[in-house]
Amino acid sequence: MRSLPLCLALGLSLLPGSAAAQPDIAHWTETYPAVARIITEARAECRAFGEDAQLIFEPGAITADDLDGDGARAGSGDWDDVVVDFNHIFCNRALSFRHGTGGAPVYFLADGQHVAAWTTFGYRVVRLSAGYPAVILIDRHGSLCDGTGVDPCVQAIVVSDGAFYTPLADHRVESDE
């Protein structure tokens, strides 16, 4: 019986957003209108699960990076390219909110405004050489690589002049927004 409180404490500490401080969402939504639109839409969807439903933001939920290699920064001093990663955003009333067997949506914003989103388990930004746009590698559901869900599959994306390019498309990828 003495182990019950310990198990409860350990279980609660594994809930999203319970251990680390949440990122400053107001900073991101005030600096980047496209981020505000994404978060506002997600909050409304979450709220449909109940009046007390709210989004939980873990570290890594919203980050800035130089995805297009232009070196530009926003007025806040952050890079002007932003990533909103729903692998780190949860709804307290529905922890599987926007999460599925293929991962969760990750929104990439070039110059803080051009938006494209892919469902993924995670991503990594790789720099091949100075002055060249970063290559975004995203972990995809295995079915996109003619396999099954558990088979490894990686998609490469390059951002240039506000457009997103990937080998899985035989043309420029249009924004989801």
Helices and strands as residue ranges (DSSP letters): H 3-13, H 25-31, H 33-47, E 55-57, E 62-65, E 81-85, G 86-88, E 89-91, E 104-110, E 114-120, E 122-126, E 135-139, G 142-145, E 154-160, E 163-165
